[in-house]
């Protein structure tokens, strides 16, 4: 006797039973790989990415991009016109409050703020010519994460997941640790029109110190009212009903796959994020010691643990961290105090991450990317008693390590004031094209057909920066 209980009705009923298993953020499914995509892959330099996102806009001229002209011209006006579109009123040239020195055999310039990062200077590839993001946080964050500053597009991590899938069937292919909820929010790790299984899965929530990394977990993964054996029976029944119907339905297929992944994660995810198993020496290496480095140290250790378990793209966000003004790296005022706190929080954990990846043999095929959505002006912001700097998208610094990049290289340059990128300019589309190339993907071939046309991360732009590749 044929039942009138349709697959859709069955799914709706059983969603209640699954509870948290149905949560949308568990749609990232590693069992889907790129094997059925019709683009040719290149030889990959890296297997995975760890993106250390500094939300708010770190000041390149105070951290990495040494410009003696700022000191010799302190208090004077710039000798050329400023950009017409500005976020805030700008004043005269302002010299960094810190001294700079060259570090490592590579001779990378770093300000005195960095006390630990010089230890791994020769593993870094410094990119001093990033440019062409939006002048506001929202547009710039969207451009950095998705390649478009206004329209809803898949995130970088989603494109990587779509192109390569995951190396672990029991964990998502894209995880974002303590993601920021501002300036694009979930769209910065969303899949947009790509299949939902490629969106980023949040581990923890934003808002430190109110939601510290020590409490980070995958939400809605367990359903205490239904045991694991019953969950397995439900998944098996859904799968049989779906197959018996013999009608392709991508939405139902994706939802069933999400249940399957969530079920598998109940066994593998708790172990993956259990930091109690880390040795005392590892904790000390990262700065996981209860001090101001503890929160970001935990995020970096989680990133390493996920990387070594086959997660393809891991993002770690440093945001909402300042106890006195909650401005991330966005120092329109209190630059000296704000950047001092921020660097102290991340310096040892990031250095520990690179050392740890290297010691475990993971750095060679793990691409580490550090940076924010833009830099900061070489001029002071007008009207503030405590000096700060405005947003600056015309030339700023990011850096890479591992994953086949030329360690110790300084790539590109800004002008003598750190204003315009003038040598080997690297737009965000160029950055994305280069990242995909390092992962073995030709950015012009990674397309997805949607609404009658093909889309790609770099749109019709993007040039690979071959000079930075080893």
N, C-alpha and C positions, 0 to 999 in steps of 0.2 A: 504494500500500500504506500503510495507516494505521499510524503509529508509536505504540508503547506508552510513548514517552518523554514524560511529561506536562509541563505548564508548571511545576508545582511542582518536579518532579525536575530540569528544565532550570535553574530558578532556583537550586536548591540547588547544582548542579554549578558553575554560572557564578559564584556568589558567591565561590567559592574563587579563580576567575580574576580577579574584580574586586578582591579583597583589600580594601583600605581603602575602596573605593567603597561597600561595603555597610554602613559604619559608621553606627550609628543617629543620630549627631548631625548627619548630612548629610541628614536627612529633611525639613528645612524647604524647601519648594518654592515659589518665587515665581510659577510659572506658574499656580498656583491663586489666584484672586482672589475677591472678594466678590460677583461678578456673579450667582452663582446662589443667594446668600443672600436670604431674603425679608424683610429689614428695610429700612425707608426710611432713607436717609442725610440728614444735615443739611448745611449749608454748612460745609465744613472750614476752620478757621483754620490748621491745621498739616498738613503732609504726612508728617512723620516725628517721632520722639522720640529724644532722647539722655537717658538716665537716669544721672546721676552718683550711684551708690549708695555711701554712707559707712557701711560695715559696722561695727557695734558701738555706735552711739548717740552722735552728737556732742552736746555740751552746749549747748543753746539759750541758757541764761543766761550762758554764757561767750563766746558767739560773736555772737549777733544780738539777743536779747531782753533789752534793758537794763532792769534793775530796781534803782533806787536804794535800795529798802527792804532789799535784801540787805546793802548796806554799813551802813546805819544800824541794822540788827538783827543784825549779825554776832555769832555765838556764842550767840544766844538761841534758844529753842524756837519752833517754828511756833505761831501763835495759833489753830490749828484742827487737828483730828485728821488724821493721815496715812491713806492708803489702807490697808485691812486686809491685802491681798495684796501683799507686798513681796518683792523678790529677796534683799536683804541688810539687815542692821541699819543704821538711820539715826540720825544724831546731830542736832546743832543747825545753824542757818542758817550757811551759808558764803558769804562774799562772793567774787565773781570776783577772781582775782589780777591781772586786766588792767583798764585803763581803757576806757571807751567814748567814742565821738564820733559825731556825725551826719555823713554823707557824701553827696556829690552834691546836686543841686538837690532831689531827693526827700526828703532828710533821713533816709534809712535809718540806723538805729543799727547800728554794727559795733564790735567790740572792737579794741583795738590789735594783736591777733594778725594781722588782715587788712591787709597792706601793698599788695596789688595789686587785690583785688576792689573797693575803693572807686572805681577807675577806670571800672567798668561798673555802678556802683550804680544809675544811672537806667535801666538795662535790666532790672533785677530787679523781680519782684513777690514781696514777702516774705509768707509765709504763717505767721503766728505762733500759729495756733490748731489745729494738728493734734492729734488725740487718739484714744483708744480702740484702741490696739494691746495686745498681750499684754505682761506685765511681764518675760517671759523672751525671750532672743534668738530661740530657735527658733520660738516661736509668733508673735512680732512680725514676724520676717522673712517667715514664710509669709503672715501677714495683709497685709503691705505688698505682697508680690509676687503673691499669688494671691487675696486677698480673704477667705481663710479661714485660721484659725490652727491647725487640727487636721486637717481632711480634705484629701485629695488633690484639688486643683483646678487648672485651667489657669492659667498665669501671665498677667500683664498683657500682656506682649509677644506671647504666643500668641493672646490674644483680639484684639489689634490686627492681627496677621497674618491671623487667620481672617476678620476683618471687612473688611480692606482689601487683603490680598495685598501684593505687592511691585511696585516700579517697575522692577526689573531682573531679567530672566529668568536671568541668569548668576550671581546672588548670592542667598543666603538672604534671607528677609524679616525675620528676627530673629537678631541676632548679639549675643552677650554676651562682652565682652573681659575676659580674666583673671578669670573668675567665682570667687567664694569657694566653697569646698567645705563650709563649716560652716553649721549652723543652717538646715537645709532642703536644702542642697546643690543637686543637679540639679533638684529639684522647684521651686525658685525660678525656673527658666527652662524648665520642662517644659510639655508640652501636655496632660498627663493624658488625659482622654477625648476631647479634640479630635483631629482627624486628626494623625498624627505629623509631617506636613510643617510644622506650625506651631510646633514646639518650637524653642527657641533653639539656635543652633549656636555652640559655644565656639570663640573665637579666643584661644589661649593657655590656660594653666593657672594655678590659684591658687598662692600660697605664696611671693610675693616676700619676701626677696631670693633665695630658692632657685630661683625660676622667673620671672625678670624679663621685662618686656614686650618687651625687645629680642629675646627668643626666641619671641615669640608667633607662632603659625601655626595654620592649620586642619589638624587631624590627620587621617590616614588618607584623604587626598584623592587621592594618587597611588599607582599600582601599578607599580613599576619592572619587574616581570616581564612586563607586557602593554603593548604599544605603543598609541598613541592610535587608530590605524586599526583595530586588532583590537578595542579597546574599543567603537568606534563600530559595528562589525559585530555585536558581541555585543548591544549595546543594541537595534539594529535588529531582530535576530532575536528577542529577547525580546518586543519590541513586536508583531511579526507573529504570533508564537505566541499571545500574549494576545488579540489582536484576532480571530484565526481561531477561537478557542474560543467566542467570543460569549457568555461567561458573566461577569457582573460579579463581580469579587473585589477589594474595596477594599484589602485588605492587599497583594495582588500589584501592584495599580495604584500604590499609594503607594511600594512598594519599587522598582518600575521607574522611577518619577519621581525617586526619590532617586539612582539610578544616573545618570539623565540630567542632574540638577543637578550632581552631583559631577564628571561629565565636562566640563560647561561651566565649572565653577569652576577646573579645571586651567588654563584659558586666562585667565580674568578675575581670579581671586582673588590670584595672585602680584603682579599690577600694583597691585591695590587696596591691598595692605598693604605696598608697597615704599616705605619712608620715605626711601630714599636720594635720591628725586627732589624732596624738599622743599627749598626754598631756605634759605639760612643765616638770612635775616631771619625766616622762619617758625619755624625751630628756636629762634631766640632769643626770639621772641614767646611760645612755650609753655614755655621753660625746658628744652629738650632739649639739654643742654650737659654731661652727665656728672655734674652735681651731684645733690643730693638731690631735685630736681624732675624729673630725667630720666625716671624710670620712669612716673610718672603723665602727664608730658608726652607720652610716646609713645602711651599709651592714648588721650589726648584727640585727638591728631593722627589716629590710626587711626579714631576715632569720626567725625571730620569727613570723612575720605576715604570712609568707608562711607556717610555721610549724603549726600554729593554724588553718589554712585553709585546712589542709589535704595533703599538698605536702609531698611526702614520703622521698625524699632525697634532701637536700639543701647544696650546697657547697659555702663557702665564702672564697675568696682568698685574702691574703695580699701580694701584689706583686707590683713591680715598684713604690715603695713609697719614696725612698730616694732622697731628692732634690739635694744632692751633688755628688752622683755617680750612682744612679739608679741601684743598685745591689741587690735589695730585701734584703734577709737575708744573702747574699753570701759575707761575709766580709773576703776576702783574705787579705785585708788591712783595716785600719780604724775600727778595731773591736769595740773599746770602743765607738767611735762616732756612728757607724752604729747601733749596738745593742741597744744603749741608745735611739736613735730615734725610732727604730722599736717598742721597748717595750712601750714607751710612747704612741705610736699611737694605740696600741691594748689593753693595760692593763685595762683601764677603760671600754671600750666597751665590752670586753669579760666577765669581772666581772659583768657588768650590764646585759648582756644576761643571765647568769646563775641565777642571782637574779630574773630577770623578769620571766623566765621560771618557776622558783620555786614558785613565788608568784601567778602565774596563774594556778598552778597545772599541768604544762606541763613537768616539768623536769623528773618526774617519768617514763614517757613513751617516752621521747625524749633522744636519745643517742647523746651527744656532744663529738666530737673527735677533738683534737688539735694536730698539728704537721707538720713537713716538710718531705722532701724526704730523708734526712739523718741528722746527727749531724756535729760537727766540731772537728778537731783533738785537743788533749791536748797539742800538740806542736805548736810552732809558724811557720808560713810559711817563708821560706828563701827569702832573697832578697828584703824585703819590709821595708821602713823606718817607716811607720805607721803599727804597728804589726797587723796581722790577723791570721786566721787559715784556714787550707785546709779542703776539703770535708772529711767526716768520716762516712762510712756505717757500721762499725764493732760493734758499740754499741752506741745507742742514745736514747733520751727520747721523748715519746708522752704521752698525758694523755686523760682520758675519764671522763665524768660526766653524771649523770642521767642514764636513760634507763636500770636500773637493775644492774649496776656495784656496786662493794663494795666501797662505799664512804670512803675516808680517808686511803685507802690501798696504800702502796708502793709495787709494784710488780716487781720482777727481780732486777738485779744489774749488773753493770760493774765492772771491776777490780779496783784496788786502784788508777789507773791513768785515769779511764774513757775511756779506750781504747777498750777492748773486753767485749762483753756481756758474763757473766760467770754464772749467776744464772737465771733460768727460761727464757732462751733465747726465744725471740718471733720474728720469721721471719715475713715477710710481708704476706706470706701465712697463718701463724698462726693468724695474726691480722685480715685478711679477714674472716677466718673461724670463729673466735670469734664474729666478727661483725654480720655475717649472723646468727649465733646462737642466739645472743641477739634479732635479728629481728624475730626469730621463724623459721629459715630455717636451715636444715642440709646441710652443704656445699657439702657433697658427693652426695646428691640427686638432687641438683640444676644443671641440665645438659641441654645442647642444642645440638641437632644433626646437624652437619654442615660438608660438604665435606666428608661424609662417616664415621665420628667418632663423639663421644660425647665430648663436651667441658664443662669445668666448671671454675669458677673464680680461684679456688685454684689448678687447674690442678690435679696432683696425690699427692699433698702435703697438709699440713695444719692440725694443731691440735688446738682444742678449749682450751683456757686458762680458765679452770673452776674455778681456784682460785680467779679470779677477779669478778666472778658473785655472786651477793648477794643471 
